Structures are given as C-alpha cells and as structure tokens.
Amino acid sequence: MSHVTVGKWGKNLAFRVPFEIAKATGLGEGEQVEMEVKDGDILIRRPQAHARADAIAAAEEIIAERAKSRFRVDRTEILEMLHEGRRK
C-alpha cells in the first residue's frame, strides 16, 4: 500500500500516482481515467476497464442463457445434419 499527500492544483485538489502503482497498472502520462465515490472511497479506473467489465457480464449472461437451451447436439449430429443439407 502506498501513501500519498493531497495537494492543491489551481482550484482543485490533486495527488500523484506512485511509480510502483503506475507500473503495476500500466498507467501512462496523459491517459484518461474515471473517478467516482463509492461508499465514501475514491474509485479510479480506466474507461476500458469499465467497458471490459460490461463485456464480461454480457458474455456471462449469454453463456447462462445458452446453457438453459434444450436444443443440444453433439459433433456427430451436426455432421449428419450438414450431410443432409440442414444447418443448425
């Protein structure tokens, strides 16, 4: 865990991201990040990380819905359908 000091930057408050954290996260100069307050804490993340989390959630939903499907075929049945001219 790193400790940083909050300073003033114009009318805003600012802090520096320690090198170890920047290196571990791949954060670079000029990169845009999102900040929000969650349960009284400051949460900082990349917009891409947020989009990735949304994509993972969507993929999990698709997989869960597909698992509910009653239509299941194995490789042999698919090959038989293709030979008969039918497609899944």
PEGIKA-V243388 format. One record per pair of residues at least 24 apart in sequence whose ideal C-beta (glycine too) atoms are under 7 Angstrom apart, sorted by sequence separation. I is the first residue (numbers start at 0). J is the second residue. If there is no record, write none. Layout:
i->[I	I]
j->[J	J]
This chain:
none
